[in-house]
């Protein structure tokens, strides 16, 4: 158990640590299966099974459905102290993952936060300059959110922002990233796109995000800029996309 605790201090992934610990447990004790059920206020109830296998079969589903979180093995041969210690380590690992996620993501929308976005934009620009890799930055501004908050209240405005987050996540391609960078402003980094393709994708992202709302009165202004053709500096690229955004809002 001390070895596992030391490994937890080095692990980059709490969930990965949980699965590794369960697999090691099965090997060390010559078990058939092992299942961990944990509960937390932020993530709710979660179940982890050896080998990252789905929760299927009579034994697994019965154990996962138990009301009391804990570690369950087949056959049941572990001392209660061992099971409790391993459960505690896995709960700590999961909390570390959640803390790392909270530090890099916006709490309301689940998208990346401004700090994470700035870091990714700088890295994307460095790759663009070094390898000539093209990418398009899209800035999206949610129009008239303040009016909506004034008329319907901030809970309605928050639901609109959450819907935008869901819309962006559902419409992004592999390699693209989205962030909430201000109160009603969002940013997307589109991987490997030329200016014309970037503008077309930006338009479709706007439609997809708006469709999640179901509110015809909500719309987006969009500004785009593509590296390295239009800018070879992250600050300049952001300023260019911002200027085009406000030109679109003016129109």
BELMOMO-V380299 format. One record per pair of residues at least 12 apart in sequence whose C-alpha atoms are under 6 Angstrom apart, sorted by sequence separation. I is the first residue (numbers start at 0). J is the second residue. D is the distance in Angstrom with one decimal. If there is no record, write none. Layout:
I/J/D, I/J/D
This chain:
35/47/5.1, 70/82/5.9, 103/115/5.6, 176/188/5.4, 34/47/5.7, 175/188/5.6, 34/48/4.5, 175/189/4.9, 33/48/6.0, 175/190/5.4, 33/49/5.7, 174/190/5.8, 224/240/5.0, 223/240/4.6, 222/240/4.8, 222/243/4.7, 222/244/3.8, 221/244/5.1, 22/49/5.4, 220/247/5.9, 21/49/5.4, 220/248/5.6, 37/68/4.9, 194/225/5.7, 36/68/4.7, 36/69/5.2, 35/69/5.8, 35/70/4.5, 34/70/5.9, 34/71/5.2, 33/71/5.7, 33/72/4.3, 32/72/5.8, 32/73/5.2, 166/207/5.6, 167/208/5.5, 31/73/5.5, 141/183/5.3, 166/208/3.9, 140/183/5.9, 140/184/4.5, 139/184/5.7, 163/208/4.9, 166/211/5.5, 139/185/5.0, 138/185/5.8, 138/186/4.5, 137/186/5.5, 162/211/5.6, 137/187/5.0, 162/212/5.7, 136/187/5.9, 136/188/4.8, 108/161/4.6, 135/188/5.9, 135/189/5.1, 134/189/5.6, 108/164/5.0, 134/190/5.0, 134/191/4.6, 135/192/5.9, 133/191/4.8, 134/192/5.0, 133/192/5.7, 135/197/5.6, 112/178/5.6, 111/178/4.3, 112/179/5.5, 113/180/4.5, 110/178/4.9, 17/89/5.5, 142/218/5.6, 142/219/5.5, 141/219/4.7, 13/92/4.2, 140/219/5.4, 13/93/5.1, 140/220/5.2, 139/220/5.7, 139/221/4.6, 13/96/5.3, 138/221/5.7, 138/222/5.2, 137/222/5.8, 137/223/4.5, 136/223/5.6, 136/224/5.3, 135/224/5.7, 135/225/4.2, 134/225/5.7, 134/226/5.5, 133/226/5.4, 121/233/5.8
